[in-house]
Amino acid sequence: MPDFVCRLKRYRQLMDLTQEQLANQVGVRRETIMRLEKAQYNPSLKLAVDISRAVGIPIEEIFIFDLEEFNSRDTSEKNGEKN
Amino acid sequence: MKKNSTKITVFLGVICALITAGSSWYSVVFNDSRFVAPMDLSVYAFRMQDLPMIVSGILFALYILYLFVMLMRIIRVKKQKEASSRMTKRVDPRLGLLGFFGFTGFLGFWTYHADKTVFPFVFFIFFGFFGFFYEGKLSATLMDERYCENKLKANYSANKAAMSIIFFATVFLGQGTLMGNLEYTFIAYIITVALAIALNLFLSSFLLYRYDHEELPKESEG
């Protein structure tokens, strides 16, 4: 289990951006974006801010470090969808 | 602009060479070869005929200074370009084949027995050139923060491995009693240090490539 959850893929797709386009916008390689989306790379504060600006979503919505809160929120969202 | 500066440099060099040749000829023909043949400067007394050689000497020194300044400028511009490009160097992976030159280190055993020369053992360092294979695979790559982080991590691991080997070799061989022969101990130390340097060179490139391309292992739940 990774140390954090990254919801970048969801927001990137909402912005209709490819990994390559986002990578060019924030000045990193596509592979770095790929790893970020898999939560396999912990970005620097600068990169996190750049990504947050690129997709127009606050950092804390993209990178979630409080996994307990995320799991409970995720479960309640799923339950809500079922009902 | 670049062609012009090359032309100016060559032109100035030719002028300097001509002046030096002319003044040397003058000195040989009309001034007893002063400043051309070796002379004792502690008893030197100035003569008007010395002037051409003195002037040409000063011009030559100024030309060397000019070349040095030009060289520094070229190096600075190149470094600035490299820093602003944020791309890795273009390296042909086939340069990794240079690593096979490391086997020339074995020549040391032959030269030691032939004439006690131990220098060829240093050629074991060439084994480190196998790292060019991995450096070539990462050539012209954007150096983003993950790349820089991986590079630091790779260099740290490579340095740690090499330093550990050198440390243990120093402690062990420092006793100076390998096979009861101090020369053998010295040779063993040279070989170990050369191989440690080669390992450092190789590992820093290899680990960088590995960190950059391998999937990170996911931690198990629990």
Interface residues (C-beta under 8 A of the other chain):
Chain A: M1 P2 G27 V28 R29 E31 T32 R35 Q40 Y41 P43 S44 K46 L47
Chain B: T141 L142 D144 E145 R146 Y147 D212 E215 L216 K218 E219 S220 E221
